[in-house]
């Protein structure tokens, strides 16, 4: 299952950087930051929509997409790419539905990253 959730090559690269710099907490720090950002995404996205800030909503999804992709959380990156596409077309209800329905994927991905 982890192979469907994660890109091991990217995680291995982060681990190589950890070894080269002597900082063995890079990945775990990135994962904690991602976890915090994911926890706040729903409220932030809704706030952007309520305020009529379409570009803010798209940017929020785009940012999480990029962070997930850089950390090797490929399934989460794909999820936020879908959310970003929905937001770009103005289908905020669909974007929110996708996020709201992703709790399992988010939990599985974070757990896989924590054990990577």
Contact map, one row per residue, 1 for C-alpha under 8 A:
11111000000000000000000000000000000000000000000000000000000000000000000000000000000000000000000000000000000000000000
11111100000000000000000000000000000000000000000000000000000000000000000000000000000000000000000000000000000010010000
11111111000000000000000000000000000000000000000000000000000000000000000000000000000000000000000000000000000000000000
11111110000000000000000000000000000000000000000000000000000000000000000001100000000000000000000000000000000000000000
11111110000000000000000000000000000000000000000000000000000000000000000011110000000000000000000000000000000110010000
01111111000000000000000000000000000000000000000000000000000000000000000111100000000000000000000000000000000010011000
00111111111000000000000000000000000000000000000000000000000000000000000111000000000000000000000000000000000000000000
00100111111100000000000000000000000000000000000000000000000000000000000100000000000000000000000000000000000000000000
00000011111110000000000000000000000000000000000000000000000000000000000100000000000000000000000000000000000000000000
00000011111111000000000000000000000000000000000000000000000000000000011100000000000000000000000000000000000000000000
00000011111111100000000000100000000000000000000000000000000000000000001100000000000000000000000000000000000000000001
00000001111111110000000000000000000000000000000000000000000000000000000000000000000000000000000000000000000000000000
00000000111111111000000000000000000000000000000000000000000000000000000000000000000000000000000000000000000000000000
00000000011111111100000001100000000000000000000000000000000000000000001000000000000000000000000000000000000000000000
00000000001111111110000101100000000000000000000000000000000000000000000000000000000000000000000000000000000000000000
00000000000111111111000000000000000000000000000000000000000000000000000000000000000000000000000000000000000000000000
00000000000011111111100000000000000000000000000000000000000000000000000000000000000000000000000000000000000000000000
00000000000001111111111111100000000000000000000000000000000000000000000000000000000000000000000000000000000000000000
00000000000000111111111100000000000000000000000000000000000000000000000000000000000000000000000000000000000000000000
00000000000000011111111000000000000000000000000000000000000000000000000000000000000000000000000000000000000000000000
00000000000000001111111000000000000000000000000000000000000000000000000000000000000000000000000000000000000000000000
00000000000000000111111100000000000000000000000000000000000000000000000000000000000000000000000000000000000000000000
00000000000000000111111111000000000000000000000000000000000000000000000000000000000000000000000000000000000000000000
00000000000000100110011111100000000000000000000000000000000000000000000000000000000000000000000000000000000000000000
00000000000000000100001111111000000000000000000000000000000000000000000000000000000000000000000000000000000000000000
00000000000001100100001111111100000000000000000000000000000000000000000000000000000000000000000000000000000000000000
00000000001001100100000111111110000000000000000000000000000000000000001000000000000000000000000000000000000000000000
00000000000000000000000011111111000000000000000000000000000000000000000000000000000000000000000000000000000000000100
00000000000000000000000011111111100000000000000000000000000000000000000000000000000000000000000000000000000000000000
00000000000000000000000001111111110000000000000000000000000000000000001000000000000000000000000000000000000000000000
00000000000000000000000000111111111000000000000000000000000000000000000000000000000000000000000000000000000001001100
00000000000000000000000000011111111100000000000000000000000000000000000000000000000000000000000000000000000000000000
00000000000000000000000000001111111110000000000000000000000000000000000000000000000000000000000000000000000000000000
00000000000000000000000000000111111111000000000000000000000000000011000000000000000000000000000000000000000000000000
00000000000000000000000000000011111111100000000000000000000000000000000000000000000000000000000000000000000001000000
00000000000000000000000000000001111111110000000000000000000000000000000000000000000000000000000000000000000000000000
00000000000000000000000000000000111111111000000000000000000000010000000000000000000000000000000000000000000000000000
00000000000000000000000000000000011111111100000000000000000000010000000000000000000000000000000000000000000000000000
00000000000000000000000000000000001111111100000000000000000000000000000000000000000000000000000000000000000000000000
00000000000000000000000000000000000111111111000000000000000000000000000000000000000000000000000000000000000000000000
00000000000000000000000000000000000011111111100000000000000100000000000000000000000000000000000000000000000000000000
00000000000000000000000000000000000001111111110000000000000000000000000000000000000000000000000100110000000000000000
00000000000000000000000000000000000000011111111000000000000000000000000000000000000000000000000000000000000000000000
00000000000000000000000000000000000000011111111100000000100100000000000000000000000000000000000000000000000000000000
00000000000000000000000000000000000000001111111110000001100100000000000000000000000000000000000000000000000000000000
00000000000000000000000000000000000000000111111111000000100000000000000000000000000000000000000100000000000000000000
00000000000000000000000000000000000000000011111111100000000000000000000000000000000000000000000000000000000000000000
00000000000000000000000000000000000000000001111111111101100000000000000000000000000000000000000000000000000000000000
00000000000000000000000000000000000000000000111111111100100000000000000000000000000000000001000000000000000000000000
00000000000000000000000000000000000000000000011111111000000000000000000000000000000000000000000000000000000000000000
00000000000000000000000000000000000000000000001111111000000000000000000000000000000000000000000000000000000000000000
00000000000000000000000000000000000000000000000111111100000000000000000000000000000000000000000000000000000000000000
00000000000000000000000000000000000000000000000111111111100000000000000000000000000000000000000000000000000000000000
00000000000000000000000000000000000000000000000110011111110000000000000000000000000000110100000000000000000000000000
00000000000000000000000000000000000000000000000000001111111000000000000000000000000000000000000000000000000000000000
00000000000000000000000000000000000000000000100100001111111100000000000000000000000000000000000000000000000000000000
00000000000000000000000000000000000000000001110110001111111110000000000000000000000000100000000000000000000000000000
00000000000000000000000000000000000000000000000000000111111111000000000000000000000100110000000000000000000000000000
00000000000000000000000000000000000000000000000000000011111111100000000000000000000100000000000000000000000000000000
00000000000000000000000000000000000000001001100000000001111111110000000000000000000000000000000000000000000000000000
00000000000000000000000000000000000000000000000000000000111111111000000000000001101100000000000000000000000000000000
00000000000000000000000000000000000000000000000000000000011111111100000000000001100100000000000000000000000000000000
00000000000000000000000000000000000000000000000000000000001111111110000000000000000000000000000000000000000000000000
00000000000000000000000000000000000011000000000000000000000111111111000000001001000000000000000000000000000000000000
00000000000000000000000000000000000000000000000000000000000011111111100000011111100000000000000000000000000000000000
00000000000000000000000000000000000000000000000000000000000001111111110000001000000000000000000000000000000000000000
00000000000000000000000000000000010000000000000000000000000000111111111000001000000000000000000000000000000000000000
00000000000000000000000000000000010000000000000000000000000000011111111111011000000000000000000000000000000000000000
00000000000000000000000000000000000000000000000000000000000000001111111111011000000000000000000000000000000000000000
00000000010000000000000000000000000000000000000000000000000000000111111110000000000000000000000000000000000000000000
00000000011001000000000000100100000000000000000000000000000000000011111110000000000000000000000000000000000000000000
00000111111000000000000000000000000000000000000000000000000000000001111111000000000000000000000000000000000000000000
00001110000000000000000000000000000000000000000000000000000000000001111111111000000000000000000000000000000010001000
00011110000000000000000000000000000000000000000000000000000000000001100111111100000000000000000000000000000000000000
00011100000000000000000000000000000000000000000000000000000000000000000011111110000000000000000000000000100010000000
00001000000000000000000000000000000000000000000000000000000000001001100011111111000000000000000000000000110010000000
00000000000000000000000000000000000000000000000000000000000000011111100011111111100000000000000000000000000000000000
00000000000000000000000000000000000000000000000000000000000000001000000001111111110000000000000000000000000000000000
00000000000000000000000000000000000000000000000000000000000000001000000000111111111000000000000001100000000000000000
00000000000000000000000000000000000000000000000000000000000011011000000000011111111100000000000000000000000000000000
00000000000000000000000000000000000000000000000000000000000011001000000000001111111110000000000000000000000000000000
00000000000000000000000000000000000000000000000000000000000000000000000000000111111111000000001001000000000000000000
00000000000000000000000000000000000000000000000000000000000010000000000000000011111111100000011101100000000000000000
00000000000000000000000000000000000000000000000000000000011011000000000000000001111111110000001000000000000000000000
00000000000000000000000000000000000000000000000000000000000000000000000000000000111111111000000000000000000000000000
00000000000000000000000000000000000000000000000000000000000000000000000000000000011111111111011000000000000000000000
00000000000000000000000000000000000000000000000000000100110000000000000000000000001111111111001000000000000000000000
00000000000000000000000000000000000000000000000000000100010000000000000000000000000111111110000000000000000000000000
00000000000000000000000000000000000000000000000000000000000000000000000000000000000011111110000000000000000000000000
00000000000000000000000000000000000000000000000000000100000000000000000000000000000001111111000000000000000000000000
00000000000000000000000000000000000000000000000000000000000000000000000000000000000001111111111000000000000000000000
00000000000000000000000000000000000000000000000010000000000000000000000000000000000001100111111100000000000000000000
00000000000000000000000000000000000000000000000000000000000000000000000000000000000000000011111110000000000000000000
00000000000000000000000000000000000000000000000000000000000000000000000000000000001001000011111111000000000000000000
00000000000000000000000000000000000000000000000000000000000000000000000000000000011101100011111111100000000000000000
00000000000000000000000000000000000000000100010000000000000000000000000000000000001000000001111111110000000000000000
00000000000000000000000000000000000000000000000000000000000000000000000000000000000000000000111111111000000000000000
00000000000000000000000000000000000000000000000000000000000000000000000000000010011000000000011111111100000000000000
00000000000000000000000000000000000000000100000000000000000000000000000000000010001000000000001111111110000000000000
00000000000000000000000000000000000000000100000000000000000000000000000000000000000000000000000111111110000000000000
00000000000000000000000000000000000000000000000000000000000000000000000000000000000000000000000011111111000000000000
00000000000000000000000000000000000000000000000000000000000000000000000000000000000000000000000001111111110000000000
00000000000000000000000000000000000000000000000000000000000000000000000000000000000000000000000000111111111000000000
00000000000000000000000000000000000000000000000000000000000000000000000000000000000000000000000000001111111100000000
00000000000000000000000000000000000000000000000000000000000000000000000000110000000000000000000000000111111110000000
00000000000000000000000000000000000000000000000000000000000000000000000000010000000000000000000000000111111111000000
00000000000000000000000000000000000000000000000000000000000000000000000000000000000000000000000000000011111111100000
00001000000000000000000000000000000000000000000000000000000000000000000000000000000000000000000000000001111111110000
01001100000000000000000000000000000000000000000000000000000000000000000010110000000000000000000000000000111111111000
00000000000000000000000000000010001000000000000000000000000000000000000000000000000000000000000000000000011111111100
00000000000000000000000000000000000000000000000000000000000000000000000000000000000000000000000000000000001111111110
01001100000000000000000000000000000000000000000000000000000000000000000000000000000000000000000000000000000111111111
00000100000000000000000000000010000000000000000000000000000000000000000010000000000000000000000000000000000011111111
00000000000000000000000000010010000000000000000000000000000000000000000000000000000000000000000000000000000001111111
00000000000000000000000000000000000000000000000000000000000000000000000000000000000000000000000000000000000000111111
00000000001000000000000000000000000000000000000000000000000000000000000000000000000000000000000000000000000000011111
